[in-house]
Amino acid sequence: MKKKLNLIFILLLPLSIFSQHELSKEQVVEDFKILKSVLTKGHPSLYEYTSQSQ
């Protein structure tokens, strides 16, 4: 079983490494805005331990 998992990992690793591409600054900023929006709308207690202003 462990050998099968290792084989799958070895076979899939190049796909995850070589399929990535560089993002422009605008794309990164847009992705961050989307992530922040999803977290603030969907997380039930996002600011439980820290204030929103921090």
Backbone torsions as a table, in degrees:
resi	resn	phi	psi	omega
1	MET	NA	-44.8	-179.1
2	LYS	-65.0	-36.5	179.0
3	LYS	-65.5	-37.3	179.0
4	LYS	-65.7	-42.6	179.1
5	LEU	-65.0	-40.9	176.9
6	ASN	-62.8	-41.4	179.2
7	LEU	-64.0	-44.1	177.7
8	ILE	-61.8	-43.3	179.0
9	PHE	-61.4	-45.3	-178.9
10	ILE	-64.6	-37.4	-179.7
11	LEU	-74.1	-33.0	-176.7
12	LEU	-89.7	-19.7	-178.6
13	LEU	-58.0	-47.5	179.4
14	PRO	-61.3	-31.2	178.8
15	LEU	-64.4	-41.1	-178.7
16	SER	-74.9	-30.2	-178.7
17	ILE	-78.6	-47.4	-173.1
18	PHE	-85.1	-10.7	-179.9
19	SER	-86.9	-6.6	-179.5
20	GLN	-81.7	146.8	177.1
21	HIS	-130.9	160.8	-178.5
22	GLU	-76.9	144.8	178.5
23	LEU	-105.3	148.8	175.1
24	SER	-78.5	167.2	179.7
25	LYS	-60.0	-40.0	-179.6
26	GLU	-64.8	-38.4	178.6
27	GLN	-66.7	-39.7	179.2
28	VAL	-65.7	-43.6	179.2
29	VAL	-62.9	-43.5	179.1
30	GLU	-63.8	-42.5	176.9
31	ASP	-61.0	-41.2	179.5
32	PHE	-65.0	-40.5	178.6
33	LYS	-62.7	-40.7	178.4
34	ILE	-65.6	-44.7	178.6
35	LEU	-60.0	-46.0	-179.8
36	LYS	-62.8	-41.2	179.1
37	SER	-63.1	-45.4	-179.9
38	VAL	-63.8	-42.7	-179.9
39	LEU	-65.5	-45.2	-177.1
40	THR	-69.8	-30.7	179.5
41	LYS	-82.9	-32.1	-170.9
42	GLY	-104.8	-19.4	-176.5
43	HIS	-83.9	127.2	-175.3
44	PRO	-69.5	-30.9	-178.1
45	SER	-142.4	57.9	-176.1
46	LEU	-63.6	-37.3	-176.8
47	TYR	-108.2	39.1	-179.5
48	GLU	-71.0	-39.7	-175.2
49	TYR	-107.4	-15.1	176.4
50	THR	-132.0	153.1	179.1
51	SER	-78.0	160.2	-178.9
52	GLN	-67.8	-25.8	-177.8
53	SER	-75.4	-16.9	-177.9
54	GLN	-75.6	NA	NA
